[in-house]
Each structure stands twice: as structure tokens, then as C-alpha cells.
Amino acid sequence: MLSPPTGQLEIEVVFDLVCPWCFLGIRRLRRALGRRPDIRAELRWRPFLLNPDIGHGGVQRQDYLLRKFGGEERARRLQATIVELGRAEGIAFRFDQLRRVPPSVDAHRLVRFAAAHGTAEIMVDLLFEAHFTEGADLGDHLVLTRLAVVAGLEREAVWRFLASGLEAEAVHAENLRAHRLGINGVPCFVMSSQHSTAGGHAIAGAQEPEVLERLMDVALSEAAEF
């Protein structure tokens, strides 16, 4: 058998921090990458706003679930499925801890700030963990600052950044870009080789690691042809 292609990939991760499927999908992506030490991957975090109209204070989760799923029973069944899938990825989802659905713009801004300091991946993990296993409000600047400090960022610099509103326009622009590219659901992973002249290969949903590995090989095979 031919050995699999090797090389470097750029993976655009289009996601929202209040999306449990994104948390699950990113964990599976990391597991897939862990199984492929021959692949060097650079992750680029692209914000997607599932709830762009939610105001500063967020909305009551029960009201949100009623609007989104049409009833609590359907939401409960879906959440039970996510909890079960999460266990396999080491995620202890605690939907019972969530009281409100926050706007996610500020959390995405913080990821961009962390990326400028080389700690985006850690920041993303901390935000997901805090929200879905502790019920932390990702719209609260105190919560975001606390998590940023855990990620190794400087408290006062983070606080000033969050208060400034910087990068909010960039988050909205990235969200618009995703929709223009035809991305209507998340997570979505767009993989491309640094040597390829073709566009990236996109796949949506919290895919199993085996599926993601196959897409990596497709992207890398184009680089080999190049």
C-alpha cells in the first residue's frame, strides 16, 4: 500500500462558542490530528454567529429552546444525545447549569485577541469548557477576563480590550463572509494544503475523526500532485 501523503494543512474552523456541536466537533478534529503526527496543521478560528440578534444581556435559555426546538421535550432528547457523544470525547456537558444564552461576539473577540498572543487554541478550549460544563456566561466581561488570565493573558490588557469594542466589526465581517461562502451551519472545517492552487475542501458537522482524516488526505494529495 502507498504511504499516506504528508505535509502541512491550513484548517479554517468556522464555529460558534455557544454551539455544543462545535465543542464536540473541535474535540474530534483534535483527536483526528493526534492520530496523524505526519500532518502539521495550522488552525484558523473563524467566528460564526448562530444568534446574531441576541442583545447584550442574553436570553433565558428556556425561552430560547422553546423558539428553536418548539418545546422542552425535543430539546431534552437532543441534549441527551449530545451528552452521550460528549463522554467519548472527554466532555462533561452540563446543560442543567445553563440559565441564559449569551451573545457570543465578545467571546469571539477574545479568541482573536488571544490569537494575536499565540494562545487561541487554549482560549477556545477554556471558553467551551467554562460555558458547557460550568454554565459560565460568555457575555460577561468578568468571566471572559478570568478565563483569559488562565490562558496566560494579562488581566488589565484583556479588560481594556473587551471594554474597547475592538474587533467587533471583524467578527461580524467574518460571520458575513461565512454566509457568503454558503456556510449556514457549524461547525464547518475547511482544509487546504499550503501548496494547493485549488480551493479548500469543506465539511460541516461534528464529524468522526476517521471522516476528518480522509478529508485531510484529499487536501494533502492535491499538494502531492502540485
Secondary structure, 3 states (H helix, E strand, C coil): CCCCCCEEEEEEEEECCCCHHHHHHHHHHHHHHHCCCCEEEEEEEEECCCCCCCCCCCEEHHHHHHHHHCCHHHHHHHHHHHHHHHHHCCCCCCHHHCCEECCCHHHHHHHHHHHHCCCHHHHHHHHHHHHHHHCCCCCCHHHHHHHHHHCCCCHHHHHHHHHHCCCHHHHHHHHHHHHHCCCCCCCEEEEEECCCCCCCEEEECCCCHHHHHHHHHHHHHHHHHC
